Amino acid sequence: MSQQPIGVVGAGTMGQGIAQVLVTSGFTAKLYDVADEQLERARGAIDKGLGKLVAKEKLSEADKGAALARLDTTTSLDALRDCEVIIEAAPEQPALKEKLFSDLSRLSHEAILASNTSSLSLTRLAAVCERPERVVGMHFFNPVPVLKLVEVIRAEQTSDATVARIEQLAADLGKTAVPVGDSPGFAVNRLLVPMINEAAFLVHEGTATPEAVDEAMKLGAAHPMGPLALADLIGLDVCLAIMEVLQEGFGDPKYRPCPLLKRMVNAGYLGRKSGRGFHTYE
């Protein structure tokens, strides 16, 4: 295992989860965000997540302390200069991600730049970088400490060596890497988010309540969580962004975002993170 730290850009839900898995697996993680307050919240969330592992006797108190000691936080992008791999987990905004990748590629010519994007083109991100062959998709799933899948997305420019290193990193983190082509939504979200969107249409049209939709899919399709409860967990803003990428990328009307989903996002009803989505949360 390399002794070089792994960088994580963005201390939101996904960045927190990725950083937690890194430090639990023995890596030093450098977690970057523009806001000190967000970094403090992230450290608290990671501490709480590790505490749950201790309570379940999957981690000792000593190992928890050692893991937290491997977590560095910073508001300086320059602090990631010595990282072997930098995993970007910023909001799903193309202009923001392109700016970050451009800046990171100038910061470190040797680092592999991996994006946790759930739907955006890796080829487009690689095109703004000085070494595009070192750009790759590394798409984790929420909650990161629990779900085993990592979609590894190869851009047109990505080298075999870059893919091999990211697949090995995924294995080191106890994850299963699944190779996927650089197509809008990749594999899971191209299947999953249109289902969520169709569930929103059922509510929008008055066919069924959110509770009924979720109960039907749990009982009739053996889903562990209903699609609208899952949408609340993912974030309705994220679901809407993915549908917009699918609609733009394929130009197919079947990917039209549900008007109700748009209204809810405009109202700030984003799901669990805002306390209200298709369901309400305390």
Beta strands, then each sheet from edge to edge (+ up, - down):
strand 1: 6-9
strand 2: 29-32
strand 3: 71-74
strand 4: 85-88
strand 5: 112-115
strand 6: 135-139
strand 7: 149-154
strand 8: 176-181
sheet 1: 3+ 2+ 1+ 4+ 5+ 6+ 7- 8-
end
